[in-house]
Amino acid sequence: MDRVFKLPATTFIGGKEKRLPLREILSRLEEAYCGSIGCEFMFINSLEQCNWIRQRLEPPKVKQFDLETKRLILARLSRSAGLESFLARKWSSEKRFGLEGCEMLIPAMKQVIDKSTEFGVESVIMGMPHRGRLNVLANVCRKPLEQIFSQFAALEVTDDGSGDVKYHLGTYIERLNRVTNKNIRLAVVANPSHLEAVDPVVQGKTRAEQFYRGDNEGKKVMSLLLHGDAAFCGQGIVFETFHLSDLPDYTTHGTVHIVANNQIGFTTDPRHSRSSPYCTDVARVVNAPIFHVNGDDAEAVMHVCNIAAEWRATFHKDVVIDLVGYRRNGHNEIDEPMFTQPLMYRKIRTTKPVLDKYADKLISEGVVTEEEYKQVKDKYERICEEAYVAAKQVTTIKYKDWLDSPWSGFFEGKDPMLVSPTGVHTETLHHIGKRVSAPPPNAAEFVIHKGLERILKSRLEMVENRVVDWALGEAMAFGSLLKEGIHVRLSGQDVERGTFSHRHHVLHHQNVDKATYRPLCNLYPDQAPYTVSNSSLSEFGVLGFELGYSMTNPNALVCWEAQFGDFFNTAQCIIDQFISSGQAKWIRQSGLVLLLPHGMEGMGPEHSSARLERFLQMCSDDPDTIPSPESDTPVKQLHDINWIVANCSTPANYFHILRRQIALPFRKPLILMTPKSLLRHPEAKSSFDDMIQGTEFKRVIPEENGNSNMRKLIFCSGKVYYDIKKARGERDLGEQVGIARVEQISPFPYDLVKAEAEKYPNAEICWVQEEHKNSGAWTYVHPRMSNLLHREIKYAGRPTAASTATGSKHLHLKEQNQLFQDAFA
């Protein structure tokens, strides 16, 4: 054992020594790898990165801290534990999802932030589940304690919204980091009880901040994600988010993940909640190093946090800290854990808290005295008591105090009911049209696919004829916003070309790999940037990412397109928990646009329906309340509703509704049913005259050739209009049946529907849709039209069904013919 060996170049245990006795070699290796830190990194396929980690784990005395740092750890730990004990005393029967058993999370987060600030980070965006959230808000963000304590009281709210429970709320704080003496911005993003759902939202918000700051390497803005052990391995969104981490248009250049590992999920043991050895194994797929650390060894935790922050600053890749602790109470403070884990909780009851352990260690080392330790605890206790007294004087609360993404200056000085015009100059349309119809200028050697040459040629012909199809109308909406300095981002599966090969926003050189040209990026020398990016094959993750992106800057048009509308429900959690209810719960506006290809075209049950009825069912307007017919009522309706749902039938209306997203003096999500067959339908074209100055979005497009003697007035929405119109022509019923299109379904255009119906007082009113009766817009429009018109509203469409569409082409055509018969009966 005392024989001396020469140390290989692959180890750093020797420090400055080149030879060591075997006994010392074993001792140092045990010190590095068999103590409170266990590191997984050998799967990383970079020798440089592996050696970098070894250099920070193996050298002797590498984990030692100076006296000042030890005192700082103690102070931070005492605040973390002190807040939990204070809350437990004052509100013993309230759910707060405390950190007891994992109190080192707070010093760990603060250390990661401090170290990252040293490396130049100025903004940290955090996402986390509910456990420990109040402590993070108080001791990491330094949210005023009286604001937190007042959330425990049933106080009146003075602003709009329905609010959320205290352990879901977010915040935004700008403050001085006392350790580094640098200003830092901290944001905790609001999160529902869907534990990991906030992960991609944080990444999107981080990416957007980096983009608008010109932080192309992620040196100034970073994300910090907290996880629970059971959720980290159990929720698929974690995997989806990890797979965005190195994609060019989605990377945030490294995220620090901290797992608050309680070694239990509610009542479920790890052996029943995962098949892998560790809850962190999902991180291995992106070569992220994983540091398992004993949460009761305060200095080991600090050492790992320093390594993690430096790793992120050096390699701009993800890193995981697995903070292995326990949960002193049940899932919440009024839950009884002994029902299901009696042995574990018997052991926990006899386990000394980490604060006491670390205090004893420092007292025995002579770093602090017992009196000094008591003073540290008593000081924070006084701070809490003073805040508690101040909170009792608070009589109301404001939801806006918990806003995680404030838009400085956006609402100030604006008329809240004034919508900017959406029409543009004819010259602008011509310029954009010609640019998106042309190959790269001054690049004769750029070889374009022959089929694309034909598409570009036909586009140019349309521009010369002053008409647009769907793709050209979209390009003109995007291009005109770019001209006005509005950043446009389009993201989703295959969006660069378009699922239906209609968009072609990225042209590819046919002979040179990776040589591309993006026409919309080359419209004007001083235009805003345009981002179009094919995403990973993910809905939940990517839609969450784009939502986070849209929260950062109100003066940007952020669009997510589903490959088919049918696939949006993989992201249902983001839609339900964040988009539809985000403003009501968290006072957080978003102008995110969802483009959902929708239409019954005989393509089967998974390529037909974007489930329009689900979005309408979640609209917050009351069918029994008809708004008064005033000039600003349409804007008030938009202001008051939670989101906008539309099914446009013309490229001009599509153009206007996209531009209206920016023209509004506030922001609302826009749910758009987009076409498939209409992309090339010869009648689905619009004239420049419908897009120039003085024109606007048409909420309802009336019957053009109606007469007062018509026997029937059909209301419909979207692509089915062209089917009905064709069938009407074939039956020669143009003089008898009128067809009006409801383009904006929600908020419902009461005024225009009423005006259209009053033109034909003797006509039978019928709603026609191609969807089944328990789908589509019928259940939304029927009560509203009935209350408005006080006339019988008949239904024509497919009967109720469990599936969205038939898989049989024959049956599809049979259903379509029956629809026409019912419509014209």
Secondary structure, DSSP 4 states (H G I P E B T S, - for coil): ---EEEPPTT--TTTT-SEEEHHHHHHHHHHHHSSSEEEE-TT-S-HHHHHHHHHHHSSTTTT---HHHHHHHHHHHHHHHHHHHHHHHH-TTS-----TT-TTHHHHHHHHHHHHHHTT--EEEEE--STTHHHIIIIIS---HHHHHHTTS-PEE-SSS----GGG--EEEEEEETTTTEEEEEEE----SSTTTHHHHHHHHHHHHHHHHT-TTSSSEEEEEEEEHHHHHH-HHHHHHHTTTT-TTT--S-EEEEEEE-S-BTTB-HHHH-SSSSTTGGGGGGT--EEEEETT-HHHHHHHHHHHHHHHHHH---EEEEEE---SS-SSTT--GGGT-HHHHHHHHTSPPHHHHHHHHHHHHTSS-HHHHHHHHHHHHHHHHHHHHHHHT--EE-GGGG-SS--TTTSTT--TTPPPP--B-HHHHHHHHHHTTS--TT-TT-PPPHHHHHHHHHHHHHHHTTEE-HHHHHHHHHHHHHHTT-EEEEEETTTTT-TTS----SEE-SSSTT-EE-GGGSS-TTPPPEEEEE--S-SHHHHHHHHHHHTT-SSEEEEEE-SSGGGGGGGHHHIIIIITTHHHHH------EEEEE---SSS-TTSS---HHHHHHT----TT-PPP--TTHHHHHHHHSS-EEE---SHHHHHHHHHHHHHSSS---EEEEE-SGGGG-TT--EEGGGTBTT----SEE--TT--TT-SEEEEE-TTHHHHHHHHHHHTT-TTTEEEEEE-EEES--HHHHHHHHHT-TTSEEEEEEEEETTSTTHHHHHHHHHHHH-S-EEEEEEPP-SSSS-S-HHHHHHHHHHHHHHHH-
